[in-house]
Amino acid sequence: MGDYELSDIEIKTIDNWIKENILPQKGSKNTYASFALKTLFEESSVGFFVTNKQFKEAMVRCNFSPVNKNKLNWDFRVSLKSES
């Protein structure tokens, strides 16, 4: 095991949170940084600590593409689903 690897349940939890809370916005100039999204996840009711790298990997698993992979904090063209 590496320094901190996520369990299958944790991976599923992050992926489900992304799918339930984040919407793609292809034409939008508005972006959210991976670190900001990671923090929103960690502060959610199902959240727990994840590294920025782990969150970026989860976003890619959920079919979100970063604007520029060469940056430390990837920007994603997304919006957050509003809470009803």
Number of C-alpha atoms within 10 A of each C-alpha: 5 5 4 9 12 15 9 8 9 15 18 13 16 24 18 13 15 21 14 11 14 18 14 14 15 12 8 11 9 12 15 16 17 21 18 14 20 25 17 13 21 15 12 11 8 11 16 14 13 18 14 18 15 17 22 24 15 19 22 12 13 15 11 20 18 21 13 11 11 8 9 12 17 20 21 24 20 21 15 14 11 7 5 3
